[in-house]
Amino acid sequence: MLTLVPLPAFDDNYIWVWHDDRHAIAVDPGDAAPLLDYLDAHRLTLSAVLITHHHRDHTGGNVELRRRTGCAIYAPDNPRIPAATHTLHGGDCVEIPELGLRFEVLATPGHTLDHISYVGHGCLFCGDTVFGCGCGKLFEGTPAMMAASLDAILALPDATRVCCAHEYTLSNIDFAKTIDGQNPALLERERADRALRAHNRPTLPSTLALEKATNPFLRFHDPDMTAFAARRLNRPHPTPDAVFGAIRAAKDAWDG
């Protein structure tokens, strides 16, 4: 029996920990301290770390974790990622024999060029590509890159658990309502997720089905989002890439 835990770090990060009461893996440990505390408290051996991209709030714990535990560290092929023991590209697989886990690696550039995601056993560890009701900013990639990455995620089963790296859901819902405020699934999600946060409980993992129904960044093929983009861009029949770009630009302006 495996246990999946979103372990809080910094102000709003999650380090995902998956364990069987003996061995554990961790995804995107930007800070070693809370993870080491958790491992010690539960008497767990860290078998592997999975990294999605090079940003410090995802990789900052690597050196200390490697020093303290000797764990394998799987990461995109990027020299800016410290202490990596195995470098990965889209199409690769990662196997963790201690836990009987096997993950397929998806190339998901957009937030960064090196971004990858891990898919296996009904879970998607997507770093900063998809958030609860949102997606990551395009620091390095293009709208077309991110749209292609999101299409790869949309092809996964609806029951897939979406394990994002940040607790941004309520803020993302606030934005989503500005462009999709008549969506009943979004309004129901807001009610449920606000209740969770009122009790200091995580809104994650969500499911891909929920994201498809409520997340505007995953609905860029939807007629309602196409109509929004057509109005914003002042042109009829925008392409899906352009629809995604219009939604992302609207969110960037809303954040500002």
N, C-alpha and C positions, 0 to 999 in steps of 0.2 A: 504493500500500500504506500503510494507516494503522496507527500504533502507539499502543496504549492503555497508559498508565502510571499506577499509583497512587503518587503522589509523597508520601512521608511529610512531615508537618508537625506541630509541637507534639509532644505525647506520643503521640497515637493518631489524629490526623486523617490523611485522605488528600486531596490535591489531585489530581483526575483530569486528566491531560493527554492529549490526543489529537492526533497530529501526522502529517504526511506527509514529514518531514525538511526541510520548508521553513516551513510555516505550522502553527500550533497553536491549540487552544482549551484553556481550563482551567476546571474546575468547582469552585466554592467555595474560592477561594484565601484562606484566613484569614490567611496570612502571605505577603507578597510575596517575601521573601528566598529561600526554597528554590526558588520558581518561577523567579525571575529568574536564579538560578544555573543551573538546568536549561536554560532557554532559551539562555543564553550558551554553555553547554558544548556544546549541540547545534546552535547557530547557527540558532535558530528565531525566527520572527516571530510574536508573539502577536496573533491576529486578533480573538479574542473571549473574554470571560469569561461563564460561565453561573452564576448565583446561585440557590440553592434557597430560602433564607429569611434572615431578618435577623440571626441570631445572629452575634456578633463573630468567632467562630472560623471562620466561613464568608465573611465580608465584609471582614475587617481589612486585606486586601491591596489592596482596590479602588483607593483613592486613589493609592497609589504606582504600581500597575500602569498606571492610566490616565495618570499623569504621565509615566512612563518609556516607555510603548509606544504610547499613543494608541488602545488597543484599545477596541472596543465592549464595554459591560457590560450584559448582559441580566439582569433581576431582577424579582421580584414587585413589584407596585405598592405600595410601602411607603416612606414618607419616611425611615425609620430606616436604609435601605440607602444607603451613601455612593456617590457617583460613578456612579450608574446612568445609562446613556444611552438604554436602551430598557426600558419597563415592560411586564410581561406578566400575562396572566390565563389560566386554564384554557381550552383550545380554541384558543389562539394557536399560531402556528408561528414557529420561528426558522430562518433560513437562513444558512449560512456558505459563501458561494460559493468562497472560496479553497480550501476543503477538500472542496467538493461535499457538504456535510452539511446535513440538514434534520431538525429536531426538532419533534415535537408537544409541547405543554405540557399536562401534567395538573395540575389543582388537587388537591393532596393535603394539605388541612388536618388538623390533629390535634396534631402536635408544636408547631407554631405555626399561627396562623390564616392567615398569608400563604404557607405552604409550597407550592411547586410542584415538579414533577419533569419531567424531560426524557426523551422517548422517541424513539429513532431508530436505524436501522442496527443493530438487534439489541441495543441497549443501553438500560438504564434508569439514569439518574442521579437517585437518589432522596434525596440529602441525608441527613436524619435521620428519614425516614419508615420505611424498612426498614433494618435492620442484618443482618449475617450472623447468622442464627438469633435475631433480635430485632427490636425496633422502638423508635422514639424515645419518650421520656416525653411525656406530655400536658401541656405547660406552658401552653398556651392553649386547646386544643380539647377536645372531649368524646369519650368512647368511641364514640358514634354517628358523629361526624365521621371519626375515624380508621378505623373499620370500613368506612365508605363509601370512603375513600381506598384502603384495602387491597383492597377489592373491585375497584376500578378497575385496580389493579396485577395482581390475580389474573386479570384478563381478557386480559392480554398473553400472547404465545406462551411456552411452557415453556422454549424455548431462549434467551430474553432474558437477557443478562448483567446482573446486578444490581450496580451500582456505588455502594456506600454510602460515606459520608463518614468513617467511624470503624472502627478495628480493634478491635471489641468481641467478636469471634466466640467466642473461648474462654470468656469469662465468660458470654456468653449461652447457650452450650451447657451450662455448669454449671447455670444456672437451668433450662433446658429439661428436663434430666434429672430435676429434682425433681418435675415434673408429667407427664413423658412418657418415663420412664426405660426402658420396655420397647420403645421404638420402634427397630427394628434400623437404619433409615436414619439416625437420629440418632446411634447408637453408632458407625456406620461413619464418619459425618461427623466425629465427635470424633477418631477415630483419624487420619483424613487431615489434619484441620486442625491437630492438635497436632504432627504431623510437619512440616507447613509452617512453623509458628511456631518449632519447634526449630531450623530452619535460617534463621530471620529472614526468611522469605518471607511475603508477604501471603496471607490467606485469601480475598481478593477479587480480581476479581469472582467471585461465585458465579453460579448460574443460578436462574431462577425455579422450574424443576423441583425443584432441591435445596431451595430455601426452602419450597416447597409440601410437601415430604416431611418436613422437619425443623424448621421454624420454627413454634413454637406460635402465634405472633401471626398467622400466615397460615393457620392450621388451625382458625380459630374456627367453621367450619362442620362440622368433623370430629366424628364421634360420640364419640371419646375425649376431645376437648377439651370437648364439651358435657357429658359425664358429669363431668369435673373441675369445671366451673363449677356444675353442679347440686349437687354435694357442697359446694362452697365457699359457695354462696349459700343452700343449704338450701331449694331449691325445684326442682321438676321442670320439664323442658322450657324452659330459659331461651332467650331469643331470641339470635340471633347477636350482636347488639350487646352483650347482657348477658354472653355468653360471652367476647367480646373484653375487656370491662371487667373480668371476673373474672381473666383471665390477666394483664392489665396491673396490677391491684391486687396480685396475688400477687407479681409481679416487683418492684413498688415496695416491698412489705414485705420482700422478700428482699434488696433493695439496702440497706435501712435496717438 
